[in-house]
């Protein structure tokens, strides 16, 4: 476990990417946590492969609905997320 609030593989929602009512916030998987643990930045990747870096103040953990939608896109693209020990 790292010192950052969110580890690699965590699905986060970046509220700074939302454009209501047209577009919801993007969901991305943590690729790497950057910077100091007190003020981390996260490199995220969408299910379609777009990567971006965001700060800790605009992210939250994805809800179960958001995780399901992310996984659905991955499955449609032929990729399945490995199950973590906690979800087995």
C-alpha positions as CSV (number, residue, x, y, z in Angstrom):
1,X,0.0,0.0,0.0
2,X,1.3,3.4,-0.9
3,X,1.1,6.6,1.2
4,X,-1.3,8.1,-1.3
5,X,-5.0,8.0,-0.6
6,X,-5.7,6.0,-3.8
7,X,-3.5,3.2,-5.1
8,X,-2.9,1.9,-8.7
9,X,-6.0,0.2,-10.0
10,X,-8.5,2.2,-8.1
11,X,-11.3,3.6,-10.2
12,X,-11.8,7.3,-9.6
13,X,-14.2,9.9,-11.0
14,X,-12.7,13.3,-11.9
15,X,-15.4,15.9,-11.2
16,X,-13.4,18.6,-13.1
17,X,-14.1,16.8,-16.4
18,X,-17.9,17.1,-16.0
19,X,-19.8,19.4,-18.3
20,X,-23.4,19.2,-17.1
21,X,-25.9,18.5,-18.5
22,X,-24.1,17.3,-21.6
23,X,-21.3,15.1,-20.2
24,X,-20.8,13.4,-16.9
25,X,-17.5,13.3,-15.1
26,X,-14.9,10.9,-16.5
27,X,-14.1,7.7,-14.7
28,X,-10.5,6.5,-14.9
29,X,-8.3,3.9,-13.3
30,X,-5.3,5.1,-11.4
31,X,-2.1,4.3,-13.3
32,X,0.2,6.0,-10.9
33,X,0.0,8.4,-8.0
34,X,2.4,11.4,-8.4
35,X,3.7,14.0,-6.0
36,X,3.6,14.2,-2.3
37,X,1.0,12.1,-0.3
38,X,-0.4,15.3,1.2
39,X,-1.1,16.8,-2.3
40,X,-1.2,13.9,-4.7
41,X,-1.9,14.0,-8.4
42,X,-3.2,11.0,-10.3
43,X,-2.5,9.7,-13.8
44,X,-5.8,8.1,-14.8
45,X,-6.9,6.1,-17.9
46,X,-10.4,5.8,-19.2
47,X,-11.8,2.5,-20.4
48,X,-11.2,3.7,-24.0
49,X,-7.6,4.4,-23.3
50,X,-7.5,8.2,-22.8
51,X,-5.0,9.2,-20.1
52,X,-4.9,12.4,-18.1
53,X,-3.5,13.8,-14.9
54,X,-5.6,15.3,-12.2
55,X,-5.3,16.7,-8.7
56,X,-6.6,15.2,-5.5
57,X,-9.2,17.9,-4.9
58,X,-11.4,16.9,-7.8
59,X,-11.5,13.1,-7.5
60,X,-13.6,10.7,-5.6
61,X,-13.9,6.9,-5.7
62,X,-16.2,5.5,-8.4
63,X,-19.6,4.3,-7.3
64,X,-20.6,0.7,-8.1
65,X,-22.7,1.9,-11.1
66,X,-19.7,3.8,-12.4
67,X,-17.4,0.8,-11.9
68,X,-19.9,-1.4,-13.8
69,X,-20.1,1.0,-16.7
70,X,-16.3,1.1,-16.9
71,X,-16.0,-2.6,-16.8
72,X,-18.7,-3.0,-19.5
73,X,-16.7,-0.8,-21.9
74,X,-13.5,-2.9,-21.1
75,X,-15.4,-6.1,-21.7
76,X,-16.8,-4.8,-25.0
77,X,-13.2,-4.1,-26.1
78,X,-12.1,-7.6,-25.1
79,X,-10.4,-6.8,-21.8
80,X,-11.5,-8.1,-18.4
81,X,-10.2,-6.6,-15.1
82,X,-8.6,-9.1,-12.8
83,X,-10.5,-9.6,-9.6
84,X,-8.9,-8.2,-6.5
85,X,-8.6,-10.4,-3.4
86,X,-11.1,-8.2,-1.5
87,X,-13.8,-8.7,-4.2
88,X,-13.4,-12.5,-4.4
